[in-house]
Amino acid sequence: MIGSCDRISGRAVSGSAAAASRMELVVLDLVYVLGVIVVFVVVGLLGKAVEKL
């Protein structure tokens, strides 16, 4: 992947740097998805707690 373009900065990066950048983006995507799931779980638990009041 020599000469590929970094999605964030738009600079050309080497193969190993591009692979690391892709890996970081995958990790960020996973953290984002897990965060959204956690928010839905918390909202559901709060809803159940309010029902019991």
C-alpha positions as CSV (number, residue, x, y, z in Angstrom):
1,M,0.0,0.0,0.0
2,I,2.8,2.4,-0.7
3,G,1.5,5.8,-1.7
4,S,-1.9,5.3,-0.2
5,C,-3.6,8.3,1.3
6,D,-4.4,8.7,5.0
7,R,-8.2,9.2,5.5
8,I,-7.7,11.7,8.3
9,S,-4.8,14.0,7.2
10,G,-4.8,13.3,3.5
11,R,-1.0,12.7,3.5
12,A,0.7,9.9,1.7
13,V,1.8,7.2,4.2
14,S,3.9,4.1,4.0
15,G,2.5,0.6,4.0
16,S,3.0,-0.2,7.6
17,A,1.7,3.2,8.7
18,A,-1.3,2.8,6.5
19,A,-2.0,-0.6,8.0
20,A,-1.7,0.8,11.5
21,S,-4.0,3.7,10.6
22,R,-6.6,1.2,9.3
23,M,-6.3,-0.8,12.4
24,E,-6.8,2.3,14.6
25,L,-9.9,3.2,12.6
26,V,-11.3,-0.4,13.0
27,V,-10.7,-0.1,16.8
28,L,-12.4,3.3,16.9
29,D,-15.4,1.9,15.0
30,L,-15.7,-1.1,17.4
31,V,-15.5,1.3,20.4
32,Y,-18.2,3.5,18.8
33,V,-20.5,0.5,18.2
34,L,-20.0,-0.9,21.7
35,G,-20.7,2.6,23.1
36,V,-24.0,2.8,21.2
37,I,-25.0,-0.6,22.5
38,V,-24.2,0.4,26.1
39,V,-26.3,3.6,25.7
40,F,-29.3,1.5,24.6
41,V,-28.8,-0.9,27.4
42,V,-28.6,1.9,30.0
43,V,-31.7,3.6,28.5
44,G,-33.6,0.2,28.7
45,L,-32.6,-0.3,32.3
46,L,-33.6,3.2,33.2
47,G,-37.0,2.6,31.5
48,K,-37.5,-0.6,33.5
49,A,-36.6,1.2,36.8
50,V,-39.0,4.0,36.0
51,E,-41.8,1.4,35.4
52,K,-41.3,-0.1,38.8
53,L,-41.8,3.3,40.5
